[in-house]
Amino acid sequence: MTPSLLIPLALVFVSVATASGMLVAYLLRRTSAVERRLRGIAEPAPAPAALAPSKLDLTRPSYGRMDRYVGLVLKSSKELSVVRRRLTSAGFERQEAAVIFAALEIALPILVGALVLWYVPPPRGIVFGLGAAAVAYMAPGLWLGQRMAERRRQIQNGLPDALDLLLVTMEAGSAMDQAILKVSTELRLAYPVLAAELRHVITEIRAGRPRAEALRHLAERTKVDDVRALVMTLIQTDRFGTSVGQALRTHADVARTRRRQRAEERAQKLGVKLVFPLVFCLFPAMYVVVLGPASLRIMRILGNGLGN
């Protein structure tokens, strides 16, 4: 492939990616809940008898229609659901997040591969371009996995404090919903991720969803074992009428113990992780500083002795 052909190919790739992004953005804007509500306000509401079956589809959620549009980017609706669940666990709850993530997985390898081919001539450019495209394809998934792990770690670290506040609030006479709302407000600065998840639970309960279902959604979003065990305990205590305070106190102690054990585990791993920076970064410089002058002096003495 000659360099004269790379410029048209890169322009074609950029044009197709831009046109696809604009098309997806337009379709998502047309099917969003805000646009549907604005169209419903602007258009006069017809009589119930005059409603056609096609008009009734406007009241349904736009997941199915958006899945058909996103089918241009993803292979199936099953993969779209998997991507949406992962993004929700990472903190991205908007429907457009799945489309943007899928578009990045397609556009990023093309752009990176084209840039490598632009600067590196073939045949080496083809090999380097394929390798760079593979890395660019895996980069969004690796970044998403790291963000999910960081989010779970923040929730695990803030759970003991949240349980203590929840226990104190409920023992003061507040109901569970008011206690969860109070805890989310108090933890907004210290643990914003956990506070946002608790506010999401309160929002679902206020919207009419049962408390048990809202708590199950919390466990599904966070994917944290401690939260899952806490949710099951709260659901069982609410169903059978057992003491909630004792259950919260027990879970707070267990969560605090696990947090301390995780900190001790990370401290024990620190010595092993420091071996590689010490060997490859610090020790060579130390050897040069310590043994360099002695080596130069020995070489100078040996050189003078051989000259004599």
C-alpha positions as CSV (number, residue, x, y, z in Angstrom):
1,M,0.0,0.0,0.0
2,T,1.6,3.3,-1.1
3,P,1.5,6.4,1.0
4,S,-0.7,8.1,-1.6
5,L,-3.5,5.7,-0.9
6,L,-3.4,6.1,2.8
7,I,-4.7,9.7,2.8
8,P,-8.0,8.8,0.9
9,L,-8.5,5.7,3.1
10,A,-8.0,7.7,6.3
11,L,-10.5,10.3,5.0
12,V,-13.0,7.6,4.2
13,F,-12.7,6.1,7.6
14,V,-13.1,9.4,9.4
15,S,-16.1,10.4,7.2
16,V,-17.8,7.1,7.8
17,A,-17.2,7.3,11.6
18,T,-18.5,10.9,11.7
19,A,-21.6,10.1,9.7
20,S,-22.3,7.0,11.8
21,G,-21.9,9.0,15.0
22,M,-24.2,11.8,13.8
23,L,-26.8,9.2,12.7
24,V,-26.8,7.4,16.0
25,A,-27.0,10.7,17.9
26,Y,-30.0,11.8,15.9
27,L,-31.8,8.5,16.3
28,L,-31.1,8.5,20.1
29,R,-32.4,12.0,20.4
30,R,-35.6,11.1,18.6
31,T,-36.2,8.1,20.8
32,S,-35.3,9.7,24.1
33,A,-37.8,10.1,26.9
34,V,-37.5,13.9,26.9
35,E,-38.2,14.2,23.2
36,R,-41.2,11.9,23.5
37,R,-42.6,14.0,26.4
38,L,-42.0,17.2,24.5
39,R,-43.8,15.9,21.4
40,G,-46.6,14.7,23.6
41,I,-46.9,18.2,25.1
42,A,-46.7,20.0,21.7
43,E,-49.2,17.7,19.9
44,P,-52.8,17.6,21.0
45,A,-53.9,14.4,22.7
46,P,-56.4,12.5,20.6
47,A,-59.5,10.9,21.9
48,P,-59.1,7.3,23.3
49,A,-61.2,5.9,20.6
50,A,-59.1,7.5,17.9
51,L,-55.9,6.0,19.1
52,A,-54.3,3.7,16.6
53,P,-52.0,0.8,17.6
54,S,-49.0,2.6,16.2
55,K,-49.7,5.5,18.6
56,L,-49.8,3.2,21.6
57,D,-46.2,2.2,21.0
58,L,-45.1,5.7,22.1
59,T,-46.0,5.0,25.7
60,R,-43.7,1.9,25.8
61,P,-40.1,2.1,26.8
62,S,-37.7,2.9,24.0
63,Y,-35.4,-0.1,24.7
64,G,-36.6,-2.2,21.8
65,R,-36.5,0.6,19.3
66,M,-33.1,1.7,20.4
67,D,-31.8,-1.9,20.2
68,R,-32.8,-1.9,16.5
69,Y,-30.8,1.3,15.9
70,V,-27.9,0.1,18.0
71,G,-27.9,-3.1,15.9
72,L,-25.8,-1.2,13.4
73,V,-23.1,-1.0,16.0
74,L,-23.5,-4.1,18.1
75,K,-24.2,-7.6,16.9
76,S,-27.3,-8.5,19.0
77,S,-29.5,-7.2,21.7
78,K,-28.0,-9.7,24.1
79,E,-24.5,-8.1,23.8
80,L,-26.2,-4.7,24.2
81,S,-27.7,-5.8,27.5
82,V,-24.4,-7.1,28.7
83,V,-22.6,-3.8,27.8
84,R,-25.4,-1.8,29.5
85,R,-25.1,-3.9,32.7
86,R,-21.4,-3.4,32.8
87,L,-21.7,0.4,32.2
88,T,-24.4,0.6,34.9
89,S,-22.0,-1.2,37.3
90,A,-19.3,1.4,36.4
91,G,-21.7,4.3,37.1
92,F,-23.0,5.1,33.5
93,E,-26.7,4.7,33.6
94,R,-27.8,6.6,30.5
95,Q,-28.9,4.6,27.5
96,E,-26.5,6.4,25.2
97,A,-23.5,5.1,27.1
98,A,-23.8,1.6,25.5
99,V,-23.9,3.2,22.0
100,I,-20.9,5.4,22.7
101,F,-19.0,2.5,24.2
102,A,-19.8,0.3,21.2
103,A,-18.9,3.0,18.7
104,L,-15.5,3.5,20.5
105,E,-14.8,-0.2,20.2
106,I,-15.3,0.1,16.4
107,A,-14.0,3.6,15.6
108,L,-10.9,3.6,17.9
109,P,-9.1,0.6,16.3
110,I,-9.8,2.0,12.8
111,L,-8.4,5.4,13.7
112,V,-5.4,4.1,15.6
113,G,-4.6,1.6,12.8
114,A,-4.9,4.3,10.2
115,L,-2.5,6.6,12.1
116,V,0.1,3.9,12.5
117,L,-0.1,3.1,8.8
118,W,0.2,6.8,8.1
119,Y,3.5,7.1,10.0
120,V,5.0,3.6,9.5
121,P,5.4,2.5,5.8
122,P,4.4,-1.0,4.8
123,P,5.1,-3.9,5.3
124,R,6.1,-3.1,8.9
125,G,3.2,-0.6,9.1
126,I,0.6,-3.4,8.5
127,V,2.0,-5.5,11.3
128,F,2.3,-2.5,13.7
129,G,-1.1,-1.2,12.6
130,L,-2.8,-4.5,13.3
131,G,-1.2,-4.7,16.7
132,A,-2.1,-1.1,17.6
133,A,-5.7,-1.7,16.4
134,A,-6.0,-4.8,18.6
135,V,-4.7,-2.8,21.6
136,A,-7.1,0.0,20.8
137,Y,-10.0,-2.5,20.6
138,M,-9.2,-3.9,24.1
139,A,-8.5,-0.4,25.7
140,P,-12.2,0.5,26.3
141,G,-12.9,-2.8,27.9
142,L,-9.9,-2.7,30.1
143,W,-10.7,0.9,31.2
144,L,-14.3,-0.1,32.0
145,G,-13.1,-3.1,34.0
146,Q,-10.8,-0.9,36.0
147,R,-13.5,1.6,36.6
148,M,-15.9,-1.1,37.8
149,A,-13.2,-2.5,40.2
150,E,-12.5,1.0,41.6
151,R,-16.2,1.6,42.1
152,R,-16.7,-1.7,43.9
153,R,-13.7,-0.9,46.1
154,Q,-15.1,2.5,47.1
155,I,-18.4,0.9,48.0
156,Q,-16.7,-1.8,50.0
157,N,-14.7,0.7,52.0
158,G,-17.7,2.9,52.7
159,L,-20.1,0.2,53.6
160,P,-19.1,-0.2,57.3
161,D,-19.5,3.5,58.0
162,A,-22.8,3.6,56.1
163,L,-24.1,0.7,58.3
164,D,-23.1,2.4,61.5
165,L,-24.9,5.6,60.4
166,L,-27.9,3.5,59.3
167,L,-28.0,1.7,62.7
168,V,-27.8,5.0,64.6
169,T,-30.5,6.6,62.6
170,M,-32.9,3.7,62.9
171,E,-32.3,3.4,66.6
172,A,-33.2,7.1,66.9
173,G,-36.7,6.3,65.6
174,S,-36.5,6.8,61.8
175,A,-37.9,4.4,59.3
176,M,-35.7,2.5,56.9
177,D,-36.4,4.8,54.0
178,Q,-35.7,7.9,55.9
179,A,-32.6,6.4,57.4
180,I,-31.3,5.4,54.0
181,L,-31.9,9.0,52.7
182,K,-30.1,10.5,55.7
183,V,-27.1,8.2,55.3
184,S,-26.9,9.1,51.6
185,T,-26.9,12.8,52.5
186,E,-24.2,12.4,55.2
187,L,-21.9,10.2,53.0
188,R,-22.1,12.5,50.0
189,L,-18.6,13.9,50.6
190,A,-16.8,10.9,52.2
191,Y,-18.1,8.2,49.9
192,P,-19.9,9.8,46.9
193,V,-20.3,6.5,45.0
194,L,-22.1,4.7,47.8
195,A,-24.2,7.8,48.5
196,A,-25.3,7.9,44.9
197,E,-26.3,4.3,45.0
198,L,-28.4,4.8,48.2
199,R,-30.1,7.8,46.6
200,H,-30.9,5.7,43.6
201,V,-32.6,3.2,46.0
202,I,-34.7,6.0,47.5
203,T,-35.6,7.3,44.1
204,E,-36.9,3.9,43.0
205,I,-38.9,3.5,46.2
206,R,-40.5,6.9,45.8
207,A,-41.3,6.0,42.2
208,G,-43.5,3.2,43.5
209,R,-41.1,0.2,43.3
210,P,-41.2,-2.1,46.3
211,R,-38.4,-1.8,48.8
212,A,-37.2,-5.4,48.3
213,E,-37.0,-5.0,44.5
214,A,-35.1,-1.7,44.9
215,L,-32.6,-3.3,47.2
216,R,-32.2,-6.2,44.8
217,H,-31.4,-3.7,42.1
218,L,-28.8,-2.2,44.3
219,A,-27.1,-5.6,44.7
220,E,-27.2,-6.1,40.9
221,R,-25.7,-2.7,40.1
222,T,-22.9,-2.8,42.6
223,K,-21.9,-6.5,42.3
224,V,-20.4,-6.4,45.8
225,D,-20.7,-9.5,47.9
226,D,-21.1,-7.5,51.1
227,V,-23.9,-5.5,49.7
228,R,-25.6,-8.6,48.4
229,A,-25.5,-10.2,51.8
230,L,-26.8,-7.1,53.4
231,V,-29.7,-6.8,50.9
232,M,-30.7,-10.4,51.6
233,T,-30.6,-9.8,55.3
234,L,-32.7,-6.7,55.1
235,I,-35.2,-8.4,52.9
236,Q,-35.5,-11.3,55.3
237,T,-35.8,-9.1,58.4
238,D,-38.5,-7.0,56.6
239,R,-40.4,-10.2,55.6
240,F,-40.2,-12.1,58.9
241,G,-40.2,-9.1,61.3
242,T,-37.0,-9.8,63.1
243,S,-34.7,-7.2,64.6
244,V,-33.1,-5.0,62.0
245,G,-30.7,-3.3,64.5
246,Q,-29.0,-6.6,65.4
247,A,-28.6,-7.6,61.8
248,L,-27.1,-4.2,60.9
249,R,-24.7,-4.3,63.9
250,T,-23.5,-7.8,62.9
251,H,-23.0,-6.8,59.2
252,A,-21.2,-3.6,60.2
253,D,-18.7,-5.6,62.3
254,V,-18.2,-8.2,59.5
255,A,-17.7,-5.4,56.9
256,R,-15.3,-3.6,59.1
257,T,-13.3,-6.7,59.7
258,R,-13.1,-7.4,56.0
259,R,-12.0,-3.9,55.3
260,R,-9.2,-4.3,57.8
261,Q,-8.2,-7.6,56.3
262,R,-8.1,-6.2,52.7
263,A,-5.9,-3.3,54.0
264,E,-3.5,-5.8,55.6
265,E,-3.5,-7.9,52.4
266,R,-2.6,-4.9,50.3
267,A,0.2,-4.0,52.8
268,Q,1.6,-7.5,52.6
269,K,1.6,-7.4,48.8
270,L,3.5,-4.1,48.8
271,G,6.9,-5.6,49.5
272,V,6.5,-8.0,46.5
273,K,5.3,-5.2,44.2
274,L,8.3,-3.0,45.1
275,V,10.8,-5.6,43.9
276,F,10.4,-4.8,40.3
277,P,10.8,-1.0,40.6
278,L,13.8,-1.5,42.8
279,V,15.5,-4.0,40.5
280,F,14.9,-2.2,37.3
281,C,14.9,1.5,38.4
282,L,16.8,2.1,41.6
283,F,19.5,-0.6,41.7
284,P,21.1,0.2,38.3
285,A,21.4,3.9,39.3
286,M,22.8,3.0,42.7
287,Y,25.4,0.6,41.1
288,V,26.5,3.3,38.7
289,V,26.9,5.9,41.5
290,V,28.6,3.5,44.0
291,L,30.7,1.3,41.6
292,G,31.2,3.8,38.8
293,P,34.1,5.9,40.4
294,A,35.8,2.8,41.7
295,S,35.6,1.2,38.2
296,L,37.1,4.3,36.5
297,R,39.9,4.5,39.1
298,I,40.8,0.8,38.6
299,M,40.8,1.2,34.8
300,R,43.0,4.3,35.1
301,I,45.5,2.5,37.4
302,L,45.6,-0.6,35.2
303,G,46.1,1.6,32.2
304,N,49.0,3.5,33.8
305,G,50.6,0.2,34.9
306,L,50.3,-1.4,31.4
307,G,51.7,1.9,29.9
308,N,54.8,1.7,32.1
